[in-house]
Amino acid sequence: FEEFFAPLDRWFAVTAYPDRDGLAVFFQDVSERRRVEEQLRESEARFRVVQAASPDGFMLFRSVRDPATRAIVDFAWLYTNAAGEQLVGRTHEALVGRRMLDVLPGNRTEGLFDAYVAVVETGAPLRRELHYAHDGVDRWFALTAVQVDDGFGVTFADVSARKQAEREIEAARRAAEEARSAAEAANRAKAEFLASMSHELRTPLNAIGG
């Protein structure tokens, strides 16, 4: 068992063994390990608070490897925040512990699975915008994935509204360009018509004037 000894302000792991003289008791100072564990718990608590309030999706995955070749054959969910659940239309219970390609096989179709494998194997982060239209999801995402141990973490935001606005702006620009081109063509035709009429009017007048 482990016990905190207040006079020394230290944590000790206590192990007792029976021996021929009675009982042998061993003490091991585990204060540093307890301190690190407490910091990790506090850090995890802060992380969960931040992720719970984030409007962007966040997910953690571990690699699923072939036992023989050690190649990555899939990824399994370790964590998802509430925004991630909403963006992919699945609950925490439907994701955590499950495999990516079983739940969202469109990740392979879209090329994301291979990109995530590269993140884990090389350590190079991935940044991409893409239209994900698979598995009942139809959104534009901006995502960033980074290696985390033998797996990766990914943050992703729904940028569908921005993409729609960009499409509308581009459509308006093309329409304005087409209108300008049409106006220029009309002006050229008008100028050519007036030049032709002027020439036709001048020709008989020149003949009359000798």
Secondary structure, 3 states (H helix, E strand, C coil): CEEEEHHHCEEEEEEEEEECCEEEEEEEECHHHHHHHHHHHHHHHHHHHHHHHCCCEEEEEEEEECCCCCCEEEEEEEEECHHHHHHHCCCHHHHCCCEHHHHCCHHHHCCHHHHHHHHHHHCCCEEEEEEEEECCEEEEEEEEEEECCCEEEEEEEECHHHHHHHHHHHHHHHHHHHHHHHHHHHHHHHHHHHHHHHHHHHHHHHHHCC
